[in-house]
């Protein structure tokens, strides 16, 4: 995976959100030397930009509100976020932590360390994405098991079946209707809720 990340740095789409000064010029030059495709922007955008793999964000005190507004924006996937800082005071560090930056580049900008920071940040971000994907998959699986348990309880209570027979009943119905066990369990739960709702109206 590490070798692939290094290969992917060439052509990586990087958005540099930094005031237009000599520091930004140096940063853009270094990134293009690495092989990245670079776009610059200032002031801080209102939302995450489509098509960027990485954002290098200047942490400036006078635009703290704009940075916090960007961080609250959840309408699009976030890119890998790297903070660019000029100070190490508590206020700056707090904003870096709030931003969820996976790496920090210090000003004045120097070529040494930029490639390392970019590689580590991208690696950590990809690992985080993969972990979140696995967590969502496990959560869906757990929810499915909970629905099957609930559907079994409904059949056991309503039809006097044993737990094994209730499970087998769900499995047979799912196969007959070409549904997953989870979908069949959801249908049983929904049907039971409808029956209970109608019973209340009688």
N, C-alpha and C positions, 0 to 999 in steps of 0.2 A: 504493500500500500504506500509506503514512504517513497519508493522509487517512482510510483505513478504520480504522486502529488508533486514531486520535483519536476516531472515531465510536463504536468498540467500547468505549471507556473507560466510557461510560455503560452501566451494567448489568453491568460487569465484576465477577466474584465474587472478593472479596478476603478472605483469612483473615489476621487480625492476631494473631500469636502474641507476646504482650507482657505483662509484669506489669500487673495492674490498678492503674494510677496515672494521674495527670493527663496524662502524656505520651501514654498510650494513648488517653485521652479526646479529646485534641486531634487525634491522628492519625485516629481514627475520624470525627470531625467533618469534617476536611478531605476525607477520602475520600468521605464521603457527599455533601459539597458538590459534588464533581466528578461524582457520579452513580453511584458504585460501590455494589454491594451488599456489606455488610461483616458479617463474623462475627468474634468475638474468642475467644481461647483462651489459657489458661495453667493448668498448666505446658505445657512443650513436648510435643506429641503423640508417640506411639510410632511412628506411620506417617503417610504423606501422606494428606490427606483427599480423598475423592472430591468432585468438583464445585467445586473452587477453581481459578480461573484464575491467581491471584497469591497468594503468601504473603509477608507482611512479618514477618520473624523477628528478634526482639530477640536480639542476641549478648551474652549474659550469662556472665561467667566461672564463676559458681556452678552453672550448668546445662550446662557444657561437655560432660559425659558424655551428657546427654540429647540435646543437639544432634547429637553425633557418632553416637549410636544412630539418630536420625532420618535422618541422611545415608546411613547404611549400608542403610536400608530400600529395597528395590527391588521391592516387591510391587505398587506402583501408579505410574502416571505422575507425574512431578514437575511442580508448577506453576512459573510464573515466580517466582524467588526474589529478594527484595530484603532486604538486611541492614539492621537498625536498630542503630546503634552510638552509644555515648556516649564512647568513648575511641579513640585512634588508636595504641595501643601495639602492639608486634609480636605479642603473643599474640592480641589481637583480630583483627588483620589476617590472621594465619595461619588463624584459624577462618573468617573471611569467605571467604578463598581456598578452603579445604577445602569450604565449603558450596556453592561454585559460584555465588555470588550475582552477578547481572548488573547490580546497581546498589546503592548505599549511601545511606541516609538518616541524617543526623546528628541527635543529640539535643543541645540541646532542639529539639523538633519545630517547624518553621516552615511556613507555607503555601507560601512561595516555594520553588520547586524540586521540590515533591512531584509536580506534574503532569508536569514535564519528566522526572524520574526514572522515573515510572510508564510514560510513553510510550516512553522509550528502552529501559527494561528489557523491556517487552513486545515491542518491535520486534526487539531482539537475540535474545530467546528464540524468537520465531517464525522468524527467519532460521536460527537453530541447528537448530530442528526440521526445517525444509525441507532444510537441508544434510545432516543425518543421514539423512533419507528418500532423498535422491539417492545418498548413499554406499551405503546398504543396497541400493538398486536396482542400482547399478554392481557391487557385490559379488556379487549374485545372477547378474547377467549374466556376470561373469568366471567364476564357478563353473560356469555352464552351458557356457561355451566350453571350459573345462578338461575337463568331462565329455565333450563332443563330441570333443575331441582324443583322449581316452583310448579312447572307443568306436571312433574311426577306427583307432587303433593296434591294437586288438583284431582288427578286421576285416582290416586289412592283414597282420597276422601270421598270423591263423588261416585266411584265405581267399586270401591272396596278391594282394590288391587294391592298386591304386595309391591314393594319398591322395585324388585326385579321385573315383575310383570308390567308395571307402569312404564318402566324404561323401554321394555320390549315393545309395548304398544306404541310409544312415540316413534321408535325406530322403524316399525312396520309401516306406520302411517306416512312417515317421511319418505321412505322408499317408494311406497305406492304413489305418492303425489310428486315424486322427484324433487323433494325439498331437502334442505339441510336439517339436521336435528334441531339446530337453533331456531330456524324459521318455523318448523313444526311446533316447537315449544311455544314460540311467540303467538302462533295461531290459537293454540289451546288456551293460553292465558287470556288472549283477547276475547275468545268465545265465552270463557267463564265470566269475564268482567261484564259482557253484554247480558248474560243470563242473570247475573246478580243485579244489574241496573234495572232490567225489566221486572224482576221479582219485587223490587222496591216500589215500582209503579202500580203493581197489582193491588 
